Amino acid sequence: MLKAPIILPIARSRLWVGLHSTLLLGLALMCQAIVGWLMAAAVVLVGGGCLWRSTHCLPHGTLYLLPRAQGPLGRWLLPQGELDASLAVSCDYLTPWLVGLKVGQQRIWLWPDSVPREAHRAVRRLFHSPGR
């Protein structure tokens, strides 16, 4: 019997941005205390640019996970409304709050605020192996 696909509307995570912004601020404060304001300003400018670039490179869109006995398949929803080619999906990091998926060659982190709660639970149920 075929299982229904899990539809994951993935958005950019504000938790991810907040965590990395806090780390950048801490690094800038350490640089200011050790070297000075000029170095702290350089760290904020370079780090802020890298943070902005990596935030806009985060994967987002709609991913369809098709559960199968051999392993789940993932298909991205294209802007034209068609489904992309099937890609193998594996989970190599699974916690109650954060899920790390490998869709083809692409790494996707599912933060609690990047997908709906029920879809997040369905993904955890799909990849959870009881007794391990």
C-alpha positions in Angstrom: 0.0 0.0 0.0 1.4 3.4 -1.0 1.8 5.9 1.7 0.8 9.5 1.3 3.7 11.9 0.5 4.9 14.3 3.2 4.7 17.8 1.9 7.4 20.1 3.3 7.0 23.8 2.6 10.5 24.8 3.7 11.1 28.5 4.6 14.3 30.3 5.7 14.7 29.8 9.4 14.9 32.8 11.7 16.4 30.6 14.5 19.3 29.8 12.2 19.8 33.5 11.4 19.5 34.5 15.1 22.0 31.8 16.2 24.6 32.8 13.7 24.1 36.5 14.3 24.7 36.0 18.0 27.9 34.0 17.3 29.1 36.8 15.0 28.3 39.4 17.6 30.2 37.4 20.3 33.2 37.1 17.9 33.1 40.9 17.3 33.0 41.6 21.0 36.0 39.4 21.6 37.9 41.1 18.8 37.0 44.5 20.2 38.3 43.5 23.7 41.5 42.0 22.4 42.5 44.0 19.3 40.2 47.1 19.1 37.2 48.7 17.5 38.7 48.7 14.0 39.1 44.9 14.0 35.6 44.4 15.5 34.1 46.6 12.7 35.9 44.6 10.1 34.7 41.3 11.6 31.1 42.7 11.6 31.3 43.8 8.0 32.9 40.7 6.6 30.9 38.3 8.8 27.7 40.2 8.1 28.2 39.9 4.4 28.9 36.2 4.7 25.9 35.7 6.9 23.7 37.6 4.5 25.0 35.6 1.5 24.6 32.2 3.3 21.1 33.2 4.5 20.0 33.8 0.9 21.6 30.5 -0.2 19.5 28.5 2.3 17.3 26.0 0.5 13.7 26.9 0.5 10.7 25.8 -1.5 8.3 22.8 -1.4 9.8 19.3 -1.0 7.7 16.2 -1.5 8.9 13.2 0.5 7.7 9.9 -0.9 8.0 7.1 1.7 9.1 3.8 0.2 10.4 0.5 1.6 13.8 1.0 -0.1 14.2 4.5 1.3 12.3 7.8 0.8 12.5 9.8 -2.4 12.4 13.6 -2.5 11.0 15.8 -5.3 11.2 19.6 -5.4 8.2 21.5 -6.6 9.4 23.7 -9.5 8.1 27.3 -9.9 6.1 26.2 -12.9 4.1 23.8 -10.6 5.7 20.6 -11.9 7.7 18.2 -9.8 11.5 17.9 -10.3 13.3 14.6 -10.7 13.3 12.1 -7.9 16.3 12.3 -5.5 17.4 9.9 -2.8 16.8 11.2 0.7 18.7 10.2 3.8 18.6 11.5 7.3 21.9 11.7 9.2 20.9 14.0 12.0 17.7 13.5 13.9 16.7 15.3 17.2 13.4 16.6 18.4 14.2 20.1 17.3 16.6 19.8 14.4 16.6 17.3 11.4 19.5 17.1 8.9 18.5 15.7 5.6 20.5 14.9 2.5 18.4 15.3 -0.6 20.6 14.2 -3.5 23.8 16.1 -2.9 22.1 19.0 -1.1 22.1 19.4 2.7 18.9 20.6 4.2 18.5 21.5 7.9 14.8 21.5 9.1 14.6 23.9 12.0 11.4 24.1 14.0 10.4 27.4 12.5 11.3 26.4 8.9 8.5 23.8 8.4 5.0 23.3 9.8 4.9 21.4 13.1 2.9 18.4 11.7 5.2 18.1 8.7 8.2 18.2 11.1 6.7 15.4 13.2 6.0 13.3 10.1 9.6 13.6 8.9 10.9 12.6 12.4 8.4 9.6 12.4 9.6 8.6 8.9 13.3 8.5 9.8 13.1 7.4 13.5 14.1 3.8 14.2 12.8 2.7 17.5 15.2 0.7 19.7 18.4 2.1 18.2 
